[in-house]
Amino acid sequence: MSELHRITADLKVCGGRPCLRGTRVRVKDVLDLLAAGTSRDLILADYPYLEDGDITAALEYASQQVDHPVTLAA
């Protein structure tokens, strides 16, 4: 089941960047933490107002953003 319903964007919050459930936690913030090797459990401990589904939503959102053809110059 998709978790994308957890992603919100509002010009008044973080300049319209994608955030999690209206908070000021940007999708990019969660992705950066995951890329740095931070576990889901530690992210949830540091941001107690987030839920596991929010992390899944961030990953799902990122996955959709990179799902397009790329043409490389020869």
Secondary structure, 3 states (H helix, E strand, C coil): CCCHHHEECECCEHHHCCEECCCCCEHHHHHHHHHCCCCHHHHHHHCCCCCHHHHHHHHHHHHHHCCCCCCCCC
